[in-house]
Amino acid sequence: MTFPRLIARVDPWDKDVAVAAIESGVEALWVADGFASSVRELGRIATACAEGDLREGTDFRVTRMEGREDEARVAGSPADAAWIVFPRDREIIPLENLVAWGRKILVVARTPSDVSLYRGVLEKGVYGLVLDSRDPAEMRALAAAARAGEENVPLVSGRVVEVVPLGMGDRACVDTCTWIEGSRGMLVGNGSAGMFLVCAENVPNPYVLPRPFRVNAGAVHSYCRVPGGRTAYLSELVAGSGVLLVDDLGAGEAAWVGRVKVERRPLVLLRAVGPSGNDHSIVLQNAETIRLVGPGGVTPSIARIAAGDEVLLMEERAGRHFGAAVEETIREK
């Protein structure tokens, strides 16, 4: 299993704190030995303890960052080793060194300001956080701080150069387990170097009732952005898959797929040029209800978008291997 990025420490055991952590969306509870069964009574969630799913010494290691020898011990460990770090007086330089060396460290955070500090280490942040509080309300506040803007994405304005109707093809409607409001939607594109912000079906129209949990995301071959800075093909998404919802300011939030509907529909190709001068494109269903997001959060329908209009997109260097960004020479067109 992938090591969790958001863990709550509930030691000594406190049921109310544990419930607050679980309801706030943490991925695992770190508890004292003997309390895994107490956690299982509350819900299906990973536990870190001697009899749990994650075990100290096997799945993760713990250190208190007291001096250079502790830093050296972490730095000298295997690159894929997960470390839970108790920092000393919020010292940042040792954490910066470990992040720069690519170590998988989770830092214990006791206040929302700790969360902000550790997520900003070397601009990329630490691998994960361990939330530590003895108060249920404070645990919820810590989790909220950790979740806020957890995957911000820089968006730019692209100029539409053409919109061309195509023939029939298979497109994917992604029905999430989230009520999607405003200008939020999914980042989708024909290539990983340029993805367009496709709005959820939350805008009233005279044809069908809104489906605010749904993003009619485009043709099945398309890339979409998923949590962790990765991409996936729309064709790969199934119930339980994670996707990234983004608003017009680039604030991202993970959501879970409840269903994907693949149906044969008329398609349309849209091409746009980003600030980099590179061309980007997307294939969408040719229908009034399909909307992209433009600057300022406007949501024009694909049926109304024309050459010269501006839409929001994410630009980055092309190059993906099984969804992860890689440094290689590649052209997508």
N, C-alpha and C positions, 0 to 999 in steps of 0.2 A: 504494500500500500504506500501511497505518497505520504510523506510525513506531514502532519497538520501544520498549518501556518498560524492558526489562532487557537490557543489553549488557555483554559482557565485553571488556575491553581486553587484547589479547595482543600487546604490542609492547615489547620484541623478541619475535620469534616463538618459541614454545615449544610443541611438540606436546602434551606432557603437560598443560600448563595449558589448552590449547585443548580437549583431550578432557574434562578435568574440568569446564570451563565448559559444554560441550555436554551432557554427561551430567547436569548440574545444572539444565538447563532454561532457559538463557538464550536470548534470541530472536535475537541477532546477535553476531558477533565483529568487533571493531574491530582491524584489523591494519595493519602497515606495507604500503605499496604493493608489489605483486609477490607477495603471499602469499595472494591469493584462491584460487588453485588448490590451495594446501596445505590450506586450509580445506575445499574441496569434496571432497578425498580422505577427509575424516573424517566427513562427513555433509552432509545437505541443510539448510543454515542460511544466513541472510542474512549478508553481509559488508559492512563499511564500510572502503573504501579506494578508491584511484583507479580500479581496474578492477572494483570490487565493485558490489553492489546499491545501496548508499548511499554517496554521494560528498560529501566536504566541499566546501562552497561552493555546492552544488546542493541536496542533501537535508538537510544540517545544517551548522551553524557551530560553531566552537570558540572559547572565550575563557577566559583566566585572570583571575579576579576580583581584580584588583590595586587597583582604585580606583573612584571614582565614574564616571569616563569609561567604564569597562567596563560598569558597571551601566546607564549611559545608552544605550550602544550596543545592548545587548540589549533594553532597554525601548523603544527607538525602532524596532525591527525589526518586520516584519509579525507579526500575532498568531499566525499558524500556523507561523512559523519555529521549527524545532527547534534548540536550543542545547545543546551539551555544555560544562559549566562545571567548571573546575578551581578549587575554592574556596580562599581564603587562610586558613590556620589555623582551619579549621572555622567561619568567620564566618557567622552566620545572618541578620543584618539585610538584607544585599543579596539573599539568597535569598527572604526574606519579602516584600520589595518586589516582586520579579519574580513570585512566586506570586500575590500580591495583584493584580497587573496582568494576570494570566491568561497569562503567558508559558510556553511549552512548554520547560522546562529539564530536562536530565538531569545529575545531579551525580555527579562521580567520587567513589567511596567505596572506601576502602582497608582498613577494619576493620568488624566487625559493629556497633560503636558508631556509626560513621559512618552505616551503613544506618539504624539506629534514629533518629538525629538528623535526617537529611534527610527521612525519611518522615513526621516529625512537624511539619514546617514549617507554621505556621499551622493545625495540626491536620489539614489535608488532604494535606500532603506535596507534594513536587515531582512533576513529570510522570513521571520515570523515574530510573534509576540506571545508572551505568557502573561495573562492578566491576573493580578494578585490583589484581592481585596477581601475583607471579612464582612463587608456590608452589601446586601443584595442590591440596593439602589446604586451604590458606587460601582458594583460589578456591571450593572446595566450601562452606566455612563461610560465605563472603560470600553465596553464592547461597541457602544455607539460611536465613540471616538475612533476605534479601530476600523469600523466599517465605513465611516464617512469618507467619500472620495477614494475608496480603496484601490480603484484602477482608473485614475485620470488619464485621458487620452488627448493629446494635442490635435485639435481640429483646425483646418484651414479652409478657405473659400476657393472653390474651383469654378471655372467658367465653362458652361455647357457649350459644346461645339456642334453636336448633332443629336437628334433623337430619331431613330429609324425603326419602324415596325418590322417585326420578323414573322416567321410562321409559328406553328404550334410547337410547344415543348413542355417539359415537365418543370413545374415550379413548386417550391416548398413553402407552406405556411407553418411558421413556428409558433405553436401555442404554449405560452409559458405559464408558470404557476404564480405570476406576478401581475397585479393590476397596474398597467403602464399608463402614466399620465403625461400630459404636456408634449414636449418635443422629443421625448425619449424614444429610442428604437435600437436597432442593431446595425453594426458596421458590416457591410457586405460589398463584395466586388469580384470582378473577373480575375483580378490579380491581387497578390498579397501586398503589393507596393502602394495600392490606392484603393481604399474602401469608402463607400458612400454611407451616410447615415440615413437608413430607411426607417421612416416613422411607423410606430405601431398603428393599428387600425382603431384609433380612439377619436377620430374626427367625425362628427355627425354628418350624414349625407342622405340624400333622398332615395337611395337605392337599397341599402341594407343597414341593419342596426350595427352600431359600433361593436367591435370585439376588442376591448382594451387590453386583453391578455395576449393578443396576436400580433405578430409581425409577418406580413406577406413578404418574405425576404428575397425572393428571386429564384432564378433557375438553379437546378439541383447541383450543377457543377461548381457553383460560386463558393468562394472563401467567405467565412464569417469570423469575427473576432470572438474569442472565448476567454474566460478568466486565466490569469497567469501570463498574459502577454503572448498567448498562442493563437493559432488559427485552426479552424476545422472546415471541412467541406459541409455544405448544407445537407448533402446526401448521407453524411455520417451521423447526424443528430438523431437521437432517439429519446424516449421518455427517460428522464433522469440525467440527461446531458446538461452540462453547464453552458450558459451563454452570457455574453456581456451586454448589458443595456447601458446606453450612453445618451446624455442629453446634449443640447446644442452648445453647452459650455465645455463639453468633454468629460463631465463627471460620470464615472462608470460605476456600475453595481452588478454583482453577479445575480443571475436568475436561473431557475431550473426549468427544463423543458417537461411539459406534461404530455405533449403529443406533437407529432409532425405530420401534416397532411400534404402528400405529394399528388398533384392533379395535373392533367394536361390542359393547358390554357394558351391563348395567344400571347406572344412575348414582344417586348420592345427593347432595343439596345440604346443606351444613353452613353455618350462619350463626353468627357470633360477634361480640361487642362488645369493642373494645379499650379501653385506659385513656383514650383520647381521647373515648370515648363514641360513636365512629363504628361503623357496622355494616360487617362484612366477610364475604365468602362464598367458597366454593370448591365445585366440582362434581368428585366423585371416583367411581371405580368402586365399586359396592356389593358389596364382597367382604371376607371376614375378613382377608385378607392385606394390606389397605391400612391403613397406620398414619400417624397424625400424631404429632408430638412435643410433649410437655407439659413444664412446669417440672420441673427436676431430671433431664431426659433420659428420662423415661418415654415409652413408645411405645404408646399405646392404639389398638386396632383401631377403624376406622370403624364396625364392627358392634357395638361396645360403648360408644362415646361417646354421652353423653346431655346434655340441657340441664343447665347448671350446672357441667359439667366445664371444666377450663382447658386451653388449648392455646397453643403459642407461635406468635407471628406478628410480622411486621415491618410497622410503620405508617409511612407518610410521606405528604406532600401528594400528592394526585392531580394528574396532568398529565404526559403522555408524548407525544413526537412522534418517530415512528420509533424508539422504544425509549429515547430520551434524556429525562431529566427537564426539564420546562419550567415556567415561571411563567405560568399562565393559569387562567382560571376554567373549571372542569370538574367535573361530577358523575358519579360512577360508581355504579350501583345495580343 
